[in-house]
């Protein structure tokens, strides 16, 4: 299972809109996507689960993928978070 740690730079962390953007992107992949913070692991394709992690600016999260397109998913999702979910 590929995994990578990413520090959140979005000014509002990973709440409503950014969580929706992340989960929509994750849902485009066949593999399982999990996001972990402080030992708690949630479904990366679920907006509600992502919001429940209470991820704020500067927090470090781990993205974990498992399945057929796991490497592509990990790369794109990490890049999405690293760019702040706004492309900037």
C-alpha positions, 0 to 999 in steps of 0.5 A, spaced: 500 500 500 503 506 497 502 512 502 505 519 503 505 524 508 502 531 506 502 538 510 496 542 509 497 549 506 489 550 504 488 556 509 481 553 511 484 546 512 480 540 509 473 542 511 467 543 507 469 545 500 476 542 500 474 536 503 469 535 497 474 537 492 479 531 495 473 526 495 471 528 488 478 527 485 479 520 490 472 518 487 475 518 480 479 512 482 478 505 482 482 504 488 481 505 496 483 511 498 484 512 506 486 519 509 490 518 516 491 524 522 494 522 528 492 515 528 485 516 526 484 513 519 477 515 514 475 513 507 478 519 503 472 518 498 467 521 504 466 528 505 463 527 512 469 522 514 474 527 511 471 533 515 470 529 521 478 529 521 478 536 523 484 537 519 487 545 519 492 549 516 499 546 517 496 539 519 500 533 517 496 527 514 497 521 511 494 519 504 494 511 503 491 508 497 490 500 495 488 497 488 489 497 481 490 505 480 493 506 487 500 509 484 496 514 480 491 516 485 496 517 491 500 522 486 494 526 484 491 526 491 498 528 494 499 534 489 492 536 490 493 537 497 500 540 496 497 545 492 492 547 497 486 545 493 485 551 489 491 550 484 496 555 488 
